[in-house]
Amino acid sequence: MSKVTLNTLNAYKKTGEKFAVLTAYDATFANVISNAGVEVILVGDSLGMVLQGHDSTLAVSMDDMTYHTRCVAAGNEGALIMADLPFMSYATPEQTMTNSAALMQAGANMVKLEGGAWLEQSIAMLDERGIPSCVHLGLTPQAVNKFGGYKVQGRDEASSERLYNDALLLEQAGASIILLECVPSKVAKRISQNVGIPVIGIGAGPDTDAQVLVMQDMLNIPAGKKAKFVKNYMAQASDIAEAFSHYVEEVKNGSFPSEEHSFK
């Protein structure tokens, strides 16, 4: 795969071509994922759950994130690397600048932050300093204690309007990508159609510009009940690489996610 840049993703947005995103946390899987055609690798703070065994992402540190970003960068073959800023590492604009610089120096091409309108100043400062950002809206796992669990967001008119307005505001501030998690398909479609930057969805229906899943979830590791938006790609694959390739194919042809993986 030729090197994917932000320009690549913006071109996809303009032409309507969808792209695939998967999490990875080490060099080996980063290599297999990028060679399968996944355009964006997310070094997610989900590592707190799938690697460290915690029940949330809150215990993940900046040291954890820089270490795993370096590992992913070492194995990557052309995918764009997006890395999460972990819990309370971007509470102020000054923290945001320092910790974003650390992730970029570790090999990230973009940082991801969870939040809404309160991020406006930080997003603008990142943009001014040449650091692309992805803003994560909807169900933001770092706020799980505020939400009282992992619940769909934006189901009523007031909250869906807030999501929409936050997306527009943060695009204007300089965000490069919006990520929507666990929001009704109708809300995600409206946002995707009205912002000029790519929108990545997870549990946000079929109308976003891209899809992301946690790698372990789509490989059915561990086996058992998964979130509604997850599809088991190992069910009809002979090996892991084939599962990744099937995921890319289905994201690009629009067959994933289907209605069964989406929220009304």
N, C-alpha and C positions, 0 to 999 in steps of 0.2 A: 504494500500500500504506500502510495506517495504521502509525503508529510501533510498531515491535516493541520490547518491553521484556523484562526478566527475568520479569516477571509473565506476559507472553504465553507464554513458553516453559514456565513452570511449569504454566500452564493446559493447554497441549498435552500435557504429561506426564500430567496427571490424566485427560484425555479420550482419550488414545491417539492423538492426531493427530500425525503425523510432520512434521518441518520440515527445510528444506534449508539447507546452509551451503556457501559457496564462498569461495576466496581472492580478494582483489583488492589492488592496490598503488597505484592511481592514481584520479583523480576520474572519468575517462571510463568505465572499466570498472565502478567502483563504482555509477555512475548506471545503466548498462545492467543490471547484476546486480540491483540493488534494485528497479528497475522491472519486472523479470521475475518478481518474487515471492519471491526468495531472502530468507529471514528473517534470516540471520546472515551478515555478511561477516567473514572472518578475514583480518586483515593479518598474514600469516604470515612467519616468518623464512625460509620457503621462497624468499623473494625473493633470498636469497643464491645460490640455484641457478638460478632461472628468469629473474632480471633481471641479476644480477651475474656469472653464469657460473662460480661456484665449484662444487666437487664435493661440498660439504656446506653446512650452515647456520652453521658455526662462525665464519665471518668477519664475520657481520652484527653491527653495532654498535647501541647505543641511539640514536645520531644517525640511523642509517638507519631505525630503527623509528618514531621520532617523526615524521620527515619523511614517510614513506609513510602513517602514520596520519592526519596532517593532510590529505594529498592525498585519501585515501579519504573522510574526513569531509566534505570540500568537495563531493564529487559524490554522496554518499549521499542516498537518498530514503526514509528510514524504517526501513532494516534496523538491527539491533543490530550494533555494531562491536566485535569482539573482536581484541585485539592481542597478539602474542607478546612476552614478555620474552626477549631473545636470550641466547645462551650466556654463562654466568658473570655475568649481570646481577642474579641473585637468589641468590647463594651464601650470603648472610647475611640475616636478617630486615631489618636496616637498609637494605641494598642494595635489597631487595625493595620496601620502602615508598617509597624515593626514586624508583626507576625506574618503579614502578607509577603513582605520582603524575604523572610526566612523560608517560606514555602516556595517562592519563585527561585531562590538560590538553591533549593534542594532539587529542583527540576520541574516544578509545576509551570504550566503555561497560563493558568487562570486560577483564581481562588473562588471559593463558594462560601457565602454567608447566609445565615437564616435570619429572617426578620422582615419588617415592613417599612413604613415611611420613616421610621426613626433612623434608618440606615442612610438616608439621603446624603448627608454631609460626607460620610465615610466613602460612599460609592463615588461621589464627585472627586474626592481627593485621590482615590485609587486611579480613576480615569485620568486625572491630570498627571499622575506620576507613571503612567504607562503600564498599569497592572490591570488586565481584564478581570471582570468580576461576573459571577453568576449569583443572582439573588434567589433564594429558596423561599417560596411562599406556600401558604396552605397549611398542611400538617407539617410543622417544623419540629422534628424529634427532640431538639434541645429544649423545647418548651413543654415537654410531655407532662411535667408536674403542674403547669398552668392549665393545660387542656384537660387534665384528669384522665389521661390515657391516650391511646393512638386512635383518634376519632376523625371522621371526615369533616372537612372545613368548607364553609361557603354554601351551606345548604339553604340558608334563609337570605332574604333580599338584602338586609343590611350587611351581613358578612361577605356576601358575594360582591356587593358593590365596593366594599373596602378592599377586597383582593384586586379587583379591576383597577381601582384608583391607585393602589400601591404599585401595581405593575407599570402603569403609565408614568407615574412619578419617578420611579427608579430607572426606567428606561431613559427618561429625560435627564436624570442625574448623571447617567453615563454607564449604567449596567450593560454588559455585553450579552447576557443570556438570562432568561427567567426559567426557574424550575418550579413546577407546580406538583405538589404531592397531595393525594387523597382529596381531590375536589371534584364536584360533579362535572360530567362531560360538557354540559352546556356552558358552564362557567369557564372552563379551560378553552373551549372553542372561541368564546367571545374575546378572551384575552389574546389568544393566538392570532386571531384575525385583525386585532387592532393595535398590536405593537409591531415595530419594524425589526425587532431582534428575534433570534430563535427562541422557541419555547420548548423545554424538555418536560415530559410528563411521566409521572409514576402514579398509577391509580387516578389518572386525569383524562381518560378516554382516548379515542383514536385521532383527534383533530389537532393535537400538538405537533410541532415540527420534528420531534424526536421522542424516544422512549429510553428510560433508564431502569435497570433492575439491579439488585444486589446479586452478585455472581453466585453465592452459595444458595440463594433462594431459587434461581432458575435452574440450578443443577440438582435441586431437591436434596440439599445437604443442610441439616439432617432430614431424612425422609419424614413426612408427616404433614399436618395441616399448615397451610401457608396463608398469607393475606390474600384477599380476593383478587388483587391485581397481579398476582404472580402466576406464571405458567411454568410447568415442569418441562424443560427442554431436553432432559435426559431420557424422557419416556420413549422417544422414537429415534434416539441417536446411538451410534455404535461407540462413540467416545466423546470426550469433553470438547475437543476441537469442532466436531460435527455439531454438537449442541450450540456452540457459539455461532457457527455459520448459519444454522437454522434461525437463530434469534435475529441475526442481521437481516436475513432474507425476509422474514415476516414483518420486521419493523419497516423495511423499505417498501414492501408491497402493500402495506397497510392491513394485513390480516391479523397483526397483533398491535394493540390489544383489541379484542372483540368485546361485545356487549357484556359478556360474563365477567370480564376483567375490569369493568368500569362502574362508576357510581352515577345514579340519577339524582 
